[in-house]
Amino acid sequence: MTSKAGPIQTSSTSDLLTKTEQLLYLRIAFAVVGLVITVSFALFQTTTFDFGPIGWTIAFVIVYTLTAFVLIVARKVTEKLVLRRANLLLTIMDVISLTTLVHFTGGLESDLYVLYLLPILISSYTTGRRGTYAAAAFVSLSYVLSIVLENFETLPYLMASNKSSLSTAFVGKLWMKIFGRSILLVSVSFIWARFCGYMSGLARRGENKLREQLEYNRGMVIEIQAKAKRENLINTVNSALRNTNEFDKILETAADELAKALGVFRCAIVCKLESVGETYICEANPERTATTGPTKLRYFDATVCNFVLKHKPNYETLVDGSVQKTFLFSDLMEQEFFKPIAEKIEESGLASLVVQPMVYGDKSKGVIILAETDPRRSWADSELELVKSVAGQVAVAIQQVTLIDELSKKNKDLMQKNINLDLKNSELRTMQSQLIHQEKMASLGRLVAGIAHELNNPINFVHGNLPYLKEYVGDLKNLIDSMESSIESAGESAQGGSKNGAGGKISKLKEEIKYDFLVTDLDNILADLNEGADRIRHIVRNLKSFSRLDEAELKDASIQDGIESTLKILSQYYGRDKIKVTKKFGEIPSVLCYPGQLNQLWMNLLSNAAQALDGTDEPEVNIETRGGTEQVVVTISDNGPGIKPEIQSKIFDPFFTTKPVGQGTGLGLSICHSIVERHGGQIHLDSSPGEGTTFTVKIPVHRRPEDLEKFKNQSIYEGSV
């Protein structure tokens, strides 16, 4: 009981302090509400009371309540006796204030006398039963004295000899009313005090029982916590061991937690690392931090640890068939077992020793060693059980780390093999598809070159003979004109100007064949033939330039010429009444390159742009070249629908296409990427849905020829992944 008195007493004082604060809030609230009501009545003049004294009385209540509140909050009043006296004083002030309010609001006729019940209720809340009755008595006395003093001057009328006078009758009734009101208030006050005291006592008894139950529960919790301490420790060690897969962290955690739980300094875990064939000794260190790392041995000697690990690594079967899992040694210097290392034992000062093998299955994972310098140190069964549990957990953790390491190595080997296999498969599929596509493109190239060659000779014949044909036609026209003039002159001299001769026949024939129109139209036909031959020659030249059968070698070439020839080849997309092309060519130097490959690059980019603009109102492609002495930059932009952000990272991947099946191979942009990389350049994409697409190609001006020569015999379709 003595041990519980202190906490209960302290709790009682704290409860009283809390109740006092709550009552102060209540007083302030009532006073503020009363002040507001008083001001309202005064403004509207609804009664005949003098509101000045009433207001000052309420203000007085607010002042002493706030003063008490400040003292309570500032903890100037903390002792229980002082708190009781403060509450008593506040109750007295409340009764005096209420008496004053009753006096200024009509005295006997005032309806505020019912507020006298509040001090009684407040007293029951803080001062107990006796304080409640005292408050009831003080309230009764205050009210009775107040109304008696207010009507004291009427006593002479009550004592007058003429009992039949009107004043005597009125005074008699007045004092009867005073007597009745006093009896009523006194009776109600003490009945109310009795009720409040009973309820307060009932609440206090319930509160005391609750405190006793809480104290009992607290004791039970302490007892349960003591019983669960070791189990919690085991769980803590187990959780710590499973949160790491690092071998040294596992041993450090187990050693530190075990030493902390048993209250020993000398705790070590000894393991033999099969991977390196060495012994690992981890000693408990209460000052260890996350950055401390392995520390030198302070309490154990490595010779002693190795000796114990060698001779006590496993459980032992006794003569009676039982298995000994924990080994206890005391007075080590007297033990025959430790004679071979007696000097090391003596140097270490060890007197009591616990050896706990860590066994997983039938294999030893090491031992846990606990030591003390006092030979009288006794080890409780609960301590030995704890050591045994920790040893089992450490053995499992060590086995788990070993398996994880082996599995990790095998996974790495397997992942590397899978990666290599995937790469080989991908390369094989790519090469297979590229070979087919390459053969098709090579056949197409040979076909284009053959057509260009076959067309070149006959068109040269046509183009070469057209000037002579024009000259011959002119000579014939001159001959006809001369003959006509001669015939007309001869006819006029012979016939006197008659038109019925040869000249007339010629004129008639000229009219029939529309000679003037024929001569004019023949000139136009010759001009059209000449223009058509020139255009065919240009087409043949562009086909030869694009196929580059005569430019398969590394050479300096103009980027702009390649773009121009590509646009002419793609005349089905670009030209008059087709896609508008805006060219902004800057002054750029020639580039050491394979022109045929770069033409393939421009062909793919411009073809994709044209196909992307299909269905676009007012389609337009902008081509800009710029650069300096280091590199040439080419940008090809269109105002098409753009490329979705989620597929922009895939557009350079082989076989990726957004076109319907059968309309695209998915190799165009992959080939572009391969060509640019082979020339040591870069290709970038900038596209937003609804805003068009821009490809930026950067080609270095100067690059070592030997870096480009290695791609001489390699197809542009190879290595595009």
C-alpha positions in Angstrom: 0.0 0.0 0.0 2.8 2.3 0.7 4.2 2.1 -2.7 0.9 3.1 -4.2 0.2 6.1 -2.0 2.7 8.3 -3.7 1.2 7.9 -7.2 -2.3 8.1 -6.0 -1.6 11.3 -4.1 0.1 12.8 -7.0 -2.7 11.9 -9.3 -5.3 13.4 -6.9 -3.4 16.7 -6.8 -3.2 16.7 -10.6 -7.0 16.0 -10.8 -7.7 18.8 -8.4 -5.6 21.2 -10.4 -7.4 20.1 -13.6 -10.8 20.6 -12.0 -9.8 24.0 -10.7 -8.8 25.1 -14.2 -12.1 23.8 -15.6 -14.2 25.7 -13.0 -12.2 28.9 -13.7 -13.2 28.5 -17.4 -16.8 28.0 -16.3 -16.7 31.2 -14.1 -15.2 33.3 -17.0 -17.9 32.0 -19.4 -20.8 32.8 -17.0 -19.3 36.2 -16.2 -18.9 37.1 -19.9 -22.4 36.0 -20.8 -23.8 37.9 -17.9 -21.9 41.0 -18.9 -23.2 40.8 -22.5 -26.8 40.4 -21.2 -26.4 43.4 -18.9 -25.0 45.6 -21.7 -27.9 44.5 -23.9 -30.5 45.4 -21.3 -28.8 48.7 -20.6 -28.8 49.7 -24.3 -32.4 48.9 -24.9 -33.7 50.1 -21.4 -36.0 47.2 -21.0 -35.9 47.3 -17.2 -35.6 49.9 -14.5 -32.5 48.4 -12.8 -29.4 50.4 -12.2 -27.0 48.6 -14.6 -23.8 50.4 -13.3 -23.4 48.4 -10.1 -24.4 45.2 -11.9 -21.7 45.7 -14.5 -19.1 46.5 -11.9 -20.0 43.3 -10.0 -19.6 41.1 -13.1 -16.4 42.9 -13.9 -15.2 42.1 -10.4 -16.0 38.4 -11.0 -14.0 38.5 -14.2 -11.0 40.1 -12.5 -10.6 37.7 -9.6 -11.3 34.7 -11.8 -8.6 35.8 -14.3 -6.2 36.4 -11.4 -6.7 32.9 -10.1 -6.5 31.5 -13.7 -3.1 33.2 -14.2 -1.8 31.8 -10.9 -3.0 28.3 -11.7 -1.6 28.3 -15.3 1.7 29.7 -14.2 1.8 26.9 -11.6 2.2 29.3 -8.7 -0.4 27.2 -6.9 0.4 23.5 -7.1 0.0 22.1 -3.5 -3.2 20.3 -2.7 -3.9 22.2 0.5 -3.3 25.5 -1.2 -5.6 24.5 -4.1 -8.4 23.6 -1.6 -8.1 26.9 0.1 -8.0 28.7 -3.2 -11.2 27.0 -4.3 -12.8 27.8 -0.9 -11.9 31.5 -1.3 -13.2 31.5 -4.9 -16.5 30.0 -3.7 -16.8 32.7 -1.0 -16.2 35.4 -3.6 -18.8 33.7 -5.9 -21.5 33.8 -3.1 -20.7 37.5 -2.3 -20.9 38.4 -6.0 -24.2 36.6 -6.4 -25.6 38.3 -3.2 -24.6 41.6 -4.7 -26.3 40.8 -8.0 -29.5 39.7 -6.2 -29.5 42.9 -4.2 -29.2 45.2 -7.3 -31.7 43.2 -9.3 -34.6 43.5 -6.9 -33.6 41.8 -3.7 -36.5 39.7 -2.5 -38.2 40.0 -5.9 -35.1 39.0 -7.9 -35.2 35.8 -9.9 -31.4 35.4 -9.7 -31.5 33.7 -6.3 -31.6 30.3 -8.2 -27.9 31.0 -9.2 -27.1 30.3 -5.5 -27.1 26.6 -6.5 -24.0 27.1 -8.6 -21.5 27.7 -5.7 -22.9 24.5 -4.0 -22.3 22.5 -7.2 -18.8 23.9 -7.6 -17.9 23.1 -4.0 -19.0 19.5 -4.4 -16.7 19.3 -7.4 -13.6 20.4 -5.5 -14.0 20.4 -1.7 -15.9 17.2 -0.9 -19.0 16.6 1.2 -18.1 19.0 4.1 -17.2 21.8 1.8 -20.5 21.3 0.0 -22.5 21.6 3.2 -20.4 24.6 4.3 -21.2 26.2 0.9 -24.9 25.5 1.4 -24.8 27.1 4.9 -22.9 30.2 3.6 -25.3 30.6 0.7 -28.3 30.4 3.0 -26.8 32.8 5.5 -25.9 35.3 2.8 -29.3 35.3 1.2 -31.2 35.5 4.4 -29.0 38.3 5.8 -29.2 40.1 2.5 -33.1 40.2 2.3 -33.4 40.9 6.1 -31.0 43.9 5.9 -32.8 45.2 2.8 -36.1 45.2 4.6 -34.9 45.9 8.1 -36.4 49.4 8.1 -39.9 47.9 7.9 -39.6 46.2 11.3 -41.1 49.2 13.2 -44.3 48.8 11.1 -44.4 45.1 12.1 -44.1 46.0 15.8 -46.7 48.8 15.7 -49.7 48.5 18.0 -52.2 49.2 15.3 -52.4 45.8 13.6 -55.3 46.8 11.4 -53.5 49.5 9.5 -52.7 49.0 5.8 -48.9 49.5 6.2 -48.8 46.9 9.1 -50.7 44.4 6.9 -48.4 45.0 4.0 -45.3 44.7 6.1 -46.6 41.5 7.7 -47.1 40.0 4.3 -43.7 41.1 3.3 -42.0 39.4 6.2 -44.1 36.3 5.7 -42.7 36.3 2.2 -39.2 36.8 3.5 -39.6 34.0 5.9 -41.0 31.7 3.3 -38.4 32.5 0.7 -35.7 32.0 3.3 -37.1 28.6 4.4 -37.4 27.6 0.7 -33.8 28.6 -0.2 -32.3 27.0 2.9 -34.2 23.8 2.3 -33.3 23.7 -1.3 -29.7 24.6 -0.6 -29.2 21.7 1.8 -31.1 19.2 -0.3 -29.0 20.3 -3.3 -25.9 20.0 -1.2 -26.9 16.5 -0.1 -27.5 15.5 -3.7 -24.3 17.0 -5.0 -22.3 15.5 -2.2 -23.8 12.1 -2.9 -23.0 12.3 -6.6 -19.5 13.7 -5.9 -18.8 10.8 -3.4 -20.1 8.3 -5.9 -17.8 9.7 -8.6 -14.9 9.8 -6.2 -15.3 6.2 -5.2 -15.5 5.2 -8.9 -12.4 7.2 -9.5 -10.5 5.5 -6.7 -11.5 2.1 -7.9 -10.3 3.0 -11.3 -7.0 4.2 -10.0 -6.6 0.9 -8.0 -7.4 -1.1 -11.2 -4.9 1.0 -13.1 -2.2 0.4 -10.5 -3.0 -3.3 -10.6 -2.8 -3.4 -14.4 0.4 -1.5 -14.3 1.9 -4.2 -12.0 0.7 -6.9 -14.3 2.2 -5.1 -17.3 5.5 -4.9 -15.6 5.4 -8.6 -14.8 4.4 -9.5 -18.3 7.1 -7.3 -19.7 9.7 -9.0 -17.5 8.5 -12.4 -18.7 8.5 -11.4 -22.3 11.9 -9.6 -22.2 13.9 -12.6 -23.4 11.4 -13.5 -26.0 11.5 -10.0 -27.3 15.2 -10.2 -27.4 15.1 -13.3 -29.4 12.8 -11.7 -31.9 15.0 -8.6 -32.0 18.0 -10.7 -32.8 16.1 -12.7 -35.3 14.8 -9.6 -37.1 18.2 -8.0 -37.1 19.8 -11.1 -38.6 17.1 -11.4 -41.3 17.4 -7.8 -42.3 21.0 -8.2 -43.6 22.7 -10.7 -45.8 26.2 -9.5 -44.9 28.2 -12.2 -43.0 30.1 -9.8 -40.7 26.9 -7.8 -39.9 25.1 -10.9 -38.8 27.8 -11.9 -36.4 28.2 -8.4 -35.0 24.5 -8.0 -34.4 24.1 -11.3 -32.7 27.2 -10.8 -30.5 26.2 -7.3 -29.4 22.6 -8.1 -28.7 23.4 -11.3 -26.7 26.1 -9.5 -24.6 23.6 -6.7 -23.9 20.9 -9.1 -22.9 23.1 -11.1 -20.5 25.0 -8.2 -19.2 28.4 -9.6 -20.1 31.4 -8.0 -21.8 33.1 -11.2 -23.0 31.0 -12.6 -25.8 32.4 -13.9 -29.1 31.2 -15.8 -32.1 33.8 -18.0 -33.8 33.2 -19.3 -37.3 35.4 -21.0 -39.9 35.0 -19.6 -43.4 35.0 -22.5 -45.8 35.6 -20.2 -48.8 39.0 -19.1 -47.5 39.8 -21.7 -44.9 40.3 -19.1 -42.1 38.7 -18.6 -38.7 36.6 -15.5 -38.2 36.2 -14.2 -34.7 33.6 -11.5 -33.9 33.7 -10.0 -30.4 30.9 -8.0 -28.8 31.5 -4.3 -28.8 29.0 -2.1 -26.9 30.5 1.0 -28.6 30.1 -0.3 -32.1 28.5 2.0 -34.7 27.5 1.6 -38.3 30.9 2.9 -39.4 33.1 1.1 -36.8 33.6 -2.1 -38.7 35.7 -5.0 -37.4 37.6 -4.4 -34.2 40.6 -6.0 -32.6 40.1 -8.7 -29.9 40.0 -7.1 -26.4 39.0 -9.9 -24.1 39.6 -13.2 -26.0 42.8 -14.6 -27.4 42.6 -16.1 -30.9 44.4 -19.2 -29.7 41.7 -19.9 -27.1 38.9 -19.3 -29.7 40.5 -21.6 -32.2 41.0 -24.3 -29.6 37.4 -24.2 -28.5 36.2 -24.2 -32.1 38.4 -27.2 -32.9 37.4 -29.4 -29.9 33.7 -28.3 -29.2 32.2 -27.6 -32.6 29.3 -30.0 -32.3 26.9 -31.4 -29.8 28.1 -34.4 -27.9 26.3 -37.7 -27.0 26.7 -38.7 -23.4 27.0 -42.3 -22.0 23.3 -42.4 -21.1 22.3 -41.5 -24.7 21.4 -37.9 -24.0 22.8 -35.1 -26.1 24.7 -32.2 -24.5 24.2 -29.0 -26.5 25.8 -26.5 -24.1 29.1 -26.8 -22.3 29.7 -25.1 -19.0 33.2 -24.7 -17.5 34.2 -23.1 -14.2 37.7 -22.8 -12.7 39.3 -23.1 -16.1 42.8 -23.5 -14.7 41.7 -26.6 -12.9 40.1 -28.1 -16.0 42.1 -30.9 -17.7 40.4 -29.9 -21.0 42.2 -26.5 -21.0 45.7 -27.7 -20.1 47.1 -27.2 -23.6 46.2 -23.5 -23.5 46.6 -22.9 -19.8 49.0 -20.0 -20.4 46.6 -18.2 -22.7 43.7 -18.8 -20.3 45.8 -17.3 -17.4 46.8 -14.3 -19.5 43.1 -13.7 -20.4 42.0 -14.0 -16.8 39.0 -16.2 -17.8 37.5 -18.2 -15.0 34.0 -19.2 -16.2 33.1 -20.2 -19.7 30.0 -21.1 -21.7 30.5 -22.8 -25.1 27.5 -23.1 -27.4 28.0 -24.9 -30.7 26.0 -23.5 -33.7 24.7 -26.4 -35.6 22.6 -26.5 -38.8 21.5 -30.0 -39.7 24.5 -32.1 -38.8 27.1 -29.5 -39.7 28.8 -27.1 -37.4 28.7 -23.4 -38.3 30.9 -22.3 -35.4 30.5 -21.6 -31.6 29.4 -18.9 -29.3 31.7 -18.3 -26.3 30.6 -16.4 -23.1 33.2 -15.8 -20.4 33.6 -14.2 -17.0 36.6 -13.5 -14.8 34.7 -14.5 -11.6 34.6 -18.3 -11.1 31.5 -17.9 -8.9 29.5 -16.7 -11.9 26.4 -18.9 -12.3 24.5 -19.2 -15.5 20.7 -19.4 -15.1 18.7 -21.9 -17.2 16.9 -19.0 -18.9 20.3 -17.5 -19.9 21.5 -20.7 -21.4 18.2 -21.2 -23.3 18.6 -17.7 -24.7 22.2 -18.5 -25.8 20.9 -21.7 -27.4 18.2 -19.9 -29.3 20.5 -17.2 -30.6 23.0 -19.9 -31.7 20.3 -21.7 -33.7 19.3 -18.4 -35.3 22.8 -17.5 -36.2 23.4 -20.9 -37.7 20.3 -20.5 -39.9 21.4 -17.0 -40.9 24.9 -18.2 -41.8 23.5 -21.0 -43.8 21.1 -18.6 -45.5 24.0 -16.2 -46.4 26.0 -19.1 -47.8 23.1 -20.2 -50.0 22.4 -16.7 -51.1 26.0 -16.2 -52.1 26.0 -19.4 -54.1 22.7 -18.6 -55.7 23.8 -15.1 -56.5 26.9 -16.4 -58.3 24.9 -18.9 -60.2 22.3 -16.3 -61.1 24.9 -13.9 -62.4 26.4 -16.7 -64.5 23.0 -17.6 -65.8 22.0 -14.0 -66.5 25.2 -13.4 -68.4 24.6 -16.5 -70.5 21.0 -15.5 -71.1 22.2 -12.0 -72.2 24.8 -13.5 -74.5 22.2 -15.9 -75.9 19.6 -13.1 -76.4 22.2 -11.0 -78.2 23.2 -13.8 -80.5 19.5 -14.6 -81.2 18.8 -10.9 -81.9 21.9 -10.6 -84.1 20.9 -13.7 -86.0 17.3 -12.5 -86.6 18.5 -9.1 -87.6 21.1 -10.4 -90.0 18.6 -12.8 -91.5 16.1 -10.1 -92.2 18.8 -7.6 -93.3 20.3 -10.1 -95.7 16.9 -10.5 -97.4 16.3 -6.8 -97.5 19.9 -6.1 -98.6 19.5 -8.5 -101.5 16.3 -6.8 -102.5 17.9 -3.4 -102.3 21.0 -4.6 -104.2 18.8 -6.0 -107.0 16.9 -2.8 -107.1 20.1 -0.8 -107.3 21.4 -3.0 -110.2 18.0 -2.7 -111.9 18.1 1.1 -111.6 21.7 1.3 -112.7 20.9 -0.9 -115.7 17.9 1.1 -116.7 19.9 4.3 -116.4 22.6 2.9 -118.5 20.3 1.5 -121.2 18.4 4.8 -121.4 21.6 6.8 -121.4 22.8 5.7 -124.9 19.6 6.1 -127.0 18.7 9.3 -125.3 22.2 10.6 -126.1 21.5 9.8 -129.8 18.2 11.7 -129.6 19.6 14.6 -127.7 22.7 14.7 -130.0 20.7 14.7 -133.3 18.1 17.3 -132.2 20.4 20.3 -133.0 21.0 18.9 -136.5 17.3 18.2 -137.0 16.6 21.8 -136.0 19.2 23.1 -138.4 17.9 20.9 -141.2 14.4 22.1 -140.7 15.6 25.7 -140.8 17.4 25.0 -144.0 14.2 23.5 -145.6 12.2 26.4 -144.5 14.7 28.8 -146.1 14.7 26.7 -149.3 10.9 26.8 -149.5 10.8 30.5 -148.9 13.5 31.0 -151.6 11.8 28.8 -154.1 8.5 30.6 -153.5 10.1 34.0 -154.0 11.8 32.9 -157.3 8.6 31.4 -158.7 6.6 34.4 -157.9 9.2 36.7 -159.6 9.3 34.6 -162.7 5.6 34.4 -163.0 5.0 38.1 -162.6 7.5 38.9 -165.4 6.1 36.2 -167.8 2.3 36.7 -167.3 2.1 40.2 -166.0 1.3 39.4 -162.5 -1.1 36.5 -163.0 -1.5 34.2 -160.1 -2.5 31.1 -162.0 1.0 29.8 -162.6 3.3 27.8 -160.4 3.4 30.5 -157.7 -0.4 30.2 -157.4 -0.2 26.4 -157.0 2.4 26.8 -154.2 0.3 29.3 -152.4 -2.7 27.1 -152.7 -0.8 24.1 -151.4 0.6 26.2 -148.4 -3.0 27.2 -147.6 -4.2 23.6 -147.7 -1.4 22.3 -145.4 -1.6 25.4 -143.2 2.1 26.1 -143.9 2.4 29.0 -141.5 0.9 27.0 -138.6 3.0 24.0 -139.5 6.2 26.0 -139.5 5.4 27.5 -136.1 4.2 24.2 -134.6 7.3 22.5 -135.9 9.5 24.9 -134.0 7.4 24.2 -130.9 7.7 20.4 -131.4 11.5 20.7 -131.8 11.6 22.8 -128.6 9.5 20.2 -126.7 11.6 17.3 -128.0 14.7 19.2 -126.9 13.2 19.9 -123.4 12.0 16.2 -123.1 15.4 14.9 -124.0 17.0 17.2 -121.4 14.6 16.0 -118.7 15.2 12.4 -119.6 19.0 13.0 -119.4 18.5 14.7 -116.0 16.5 11.7 -114.7 19.1 9.3 -115.9 21.8 11.4 -114.2 19.8 11.6 -111.0 19.3 7.8 -111.0 23.1 7.3 -111.5 23.9 9.9 -108.8 21.5 8.2 -106.4 22.7 4.7 -107.0 26.3 6.0 -106.9 27.6 3.1 -108.9 30.4 5.4 -109.9 30.9 6.8 -106.3 31.1 3.7 -104.1 34.5 4.9 -102.9 35.2 7.2 -100.0 35.4 10.8 -101.3 34.6 14.4 -100.5 31.0 15.1 -101.4 28.4 17.9 -101.1 25.6 17.3 -98.7 23.4 19.8 -100.5 23.9 18.1 -103.9 22.9 14.8 -102.4 19.7 16.3 -100.9 18.9 18.0 -104.3 19.3 14.7 -106.2 17.2 12.9 -103.6 14.3 15.4 -104.0 14.3 14.9 -107.7 14.1 11.2 -107.3 11.1 11.7 -104.9 9.4 14.0 -107.4 6.2 12.0 -106.9 6.0 13.6 -103.4 7.8 16.9 -103.9 7.2 19.4 -106.6 4.6 21.7 -108.1 1.1 21.2 -106.6 2.6 18.6 -104.2 4.4 18.9 -100.9 6.0 22.3 -100.5 9.7 22.2 -99.8 11.4 25.2 -98.1 15.2 25.0 -98.4 17.5 27.1 -96.4 21.0 26.0 -97.4 23.9 27.6 -95.7 27.5 27.7 -96.7 28.9 24.3 -95.6 32.1 22.5 -96.6 32.3 19.2 -98.4 32.3 16.1 -96.2 34.5 13.0 -96.4 31.9 10.3 -96.7 30.3 7.5 -98.8 27.9 9.6 -100.9 25.6 6.6 -101.7 25.0 5.9 -98.0 24.2 9.5 -97.2 21.8 9.6 -100.2 20.1 6.6 -98.7 19.9 8.5 -95.4 18.2 11.5 -97.1 15.9 9.2 -99.1 14.6 7.5 -95.9 14.1 10.7 -94.0 12.3 12.5 -96.8 10.2 9.5 -97.7 9.0 9.1 -94.1 8.3 12.9 -94.0 6.2 12.7 -97.2 4.3 9.6 -95.9 3.6 11.3 -92.5 2.1 14.3 -94.3 -0.5 12.2 -96.2 -3.8 13.8 -95.4 -2.3 17.0 -93.9 -3.7 20.3 -95.1 -1.0 22.5 -96.6 1.8 20.0 -96.1 5.3 21.5 -95.9 8.9 20.2 -95.4 11.7 22.5 -94.3 15.3 21.5 -95.0 18.1 23.5 -93.4 21.9 23.0 -93.6 24.4 24.8 -91.5 27.8 24.2 -90.0 31.4 25.2 -89.8 34.8 23.7 -89.9 34.0 20.9 -87.4 30.6 19.5 -88.4 27.7 19.9 -90.8 24.1 20.0 -89.3 21.1 19.1 -91.4 17.5 19.4 -90.1 14.5 18.0 -91.9 11.2 19.2 -90.4 7.6 18.5 -91.3 4.3 19.9 -90.1 2.7 16.4 -89.8 0.8 14.8 -86.9 4.1 14.1 -84.9 5.2 11.0 -83.1 3.7 9.8 -79.8 6.0 10.2 -76.8 5.6 6.6 -75.7 7.1 5.3 -79.0 9.8 7.9 -79.6 12.4 5.8 -77.8 11.7 2.8 -80.2 11.8 4.4 -83.6 15.4 3.6 -84.3 14.9 0.0 -83.3 15.1 -2.5 -86.1 11.7 -3.8 -87.3 9.8 -1.2 -85.4 7.1 0.4 -87.6 3.8 2.2 -87.1 2.7 1.4 -90.6 0.1 -1.4 -91.3 1.3 -4.9 -92.0 2.9 -5.2 -95.4 3.5 -1.5 -95.8 6.7 -1.1 -93.8 9.8 -3.1 -92.9 10.8 -1.2 -89.8 14.3 -0.8 -91.1 14.3 2.7 -92.6 15.2 4.7 -89.5 17.4 1.9 -88.1 19.4 2.1 -91.3 19.6 5.9 -90.9 20.9 5.5 -87.4 23.5 3.0 -88.6 24.7 5.2 -91.5 25.1 8.3 -89.3 27.0 6.3 -86.6 29.3 4.9 -89.2 30.2 8.4 -90.3 30.9 9.3 -86.7 27.8 11.5 -86.4 24.6 11.8 -84.4 20.9 11.8 -85.3 18.3 13.2 -82.9 14.5 13.3 -82.9 12.3 16.2 -81.7 8.6 15.6 -82.0 5.4 16.6 -80.3 1.9 15.3 -81.2 0.1 17.8 -83.4 3.2 19.9 -83.9 5.2 17.9 -86.5 8.6 16.1 -86.4 12.2 17.3 -86.8 15.2 15.1 -87.4 18.6 16.6 -86.8 21.6 15.0 -88.4 25.2 16.0 -87.4 28.0 14.8 -89.6 31.7 15.6 -88.8 33.6 17.3 -91.6 37.0 15.8 -90.8 37.3 12.2 -89.9 40.2 9.8 -90.4 39.9 7.9 -93.6 40.9 4.7 -92.0 37.9 5.0 -89.6 35.6 5.1 -92.6 37.5 2.6 -94.8 36.6 -0.3 -92.5 32.9 0.1 -93.6 33.8 0.1 -97.3 32.7 -3.5 -97.9 30.0 -3.5 -95.3 26.3 -3.0 -96.1 24.4 -0.1 -94.6 21.9 -2.7 -93.4 24.4 -4.4 -91.1 24.9 -3.3 -87.6 21.8 -1.2 -87.5 21.0 -2.4 -84.0 
